[in-house]
Amino acid sequence: MGAAAKSVLGCQLAVLVLLVVGNVSLMARAQRNACTTELSNLNVCAPFVVPGASNTRPSATCCNALQAVDRGCLCNTLRIASQLPSQCRLPTLTCGAN
């Protein structure tokens, strides 16, 4: 294989690698955006999770919004939220059954 052919092949390979990396980056951004949208749709559940709320049974709209959230998105969000107190240099929360 000549030097010119190797150079062209090397350039093609570099372009392919850049396309793959770019595609992975776009997919990750799309997943973040989808997660953000899914979580923001949970605002319809707010009346059912506020302590002292008169209606503690979630509406069908709330249940549908919760069902639409990707489990990985929800688990990661809860994991990150649980770390907020320590990240803000606040005492760790210990939640009871109440």
C-alpha positions in Angstrom: 0.0 0.0 0.0 1.4 3.4 -1.0 2.0 6.3 1.3 -0.9 8.2 -0.3 -3.3 5.3 0.2 -2.3 5.0 3.8 -2.8 8.7 4.3 -6.3 8.6 2.8 -7.1 5.5 4.9 -5.8 7.3 8.0 -7.9 10.4 7.3 -11.0 8.2 6.7 -10.4 6.4 10.0 -10.0 9.7 11.9 -13.2 11.1 10.4 -15.0 7.9 11.3 -13.8 8.1 14.9 -14.8 11.7 15.1 -18.3 10.8 13.8 -18.7 8.0 16.4 -17.6 10.3 19.3 -19.9 13.1 18.1 -22.8 10.7 17.8 -22.2 9.3 21.3 -22.1 12.9 22.6 -25.3 13.8 20.9 -27.0 10.7 22.2 -25.9 11.5 25.8 -27.2 15.1 25.4 -30.5 13.8 24.1 -30.9 11.4 27.0 -30.2 14.3 29.5 -32.8 16.5 27.7 -35.3 13.6 27.8 -34.7 13.0 31.5 -35.1 16.8 32.2 -38.4 16.8 30.3 -39.7 13.7 32.0 -38.8 15.0 35.5 -40.4 18.4 34.8 -43.6 16.6 33.8 -43.8 15.3 37.4 -44.8 18.7 38.7 -48.4 17.4 38.5 -47.5 15.1 41.4 -46.5 18.0 43.7 -49.9 18.2 45.5 -49.6 14.6 46.5 -46.1 14.7 48.0 -46.3 17.8 50.1 -46.4 17.0 53.8 -49.8 17.7 55.3 -51.6 17.6 51.9 -55.2 16.8 52.1 -55.2 14.5 49.1 -52.4 11.8 49.4 -53.7 9.6 46.6 -52.0 10.6 43.3 -54.1 11.4 40.3 -54.1 9.4 37.1 -52.1 12.3 35.5 -49.5 12.0 38.1 -49.2 8.2 37.8 -49.0 8.6 34.0 -46.2 11.2 34.3 -44.3 8.9 36.8 -44.7 5.9 34.5 -43.2 7.9 31.6 -40.0 8.6 33.5 -37.1 6.3 32.6 -36.1 4.3 35.7 -32.4 5.1 35.2 -33.3 8.8 35.0 -35.4 8.6 38.2 -32.8 6.6 40.1 -29.9 8.8 39.1 -31.9 11.9 40.1 -32.8 10.5 43.5 -29.1 9.5 44.0 -27.9 13.0 43.1 -30.6 14.6 45.2 -29.6 12.5 48.2 -26.0 13.9 47.9 -27.1 17.6 47.9 -26.9 18.1 51.7 -23.3 17.0 51.8 -22.4 18.9 48.7 -23.9 22.0 50.3 -22.0 21.3 53.6 -25.3 20.6 55.5 -25.9 17.8 57.9 -26.9 14.4 56.4 -30.6 13.8 56.4 -32.0 10.9 58.3 -35.6 10.3 57.3 -38.0 8.3 59.5 -41.2 6.7 58.6 -43.2 9.9 59.1 
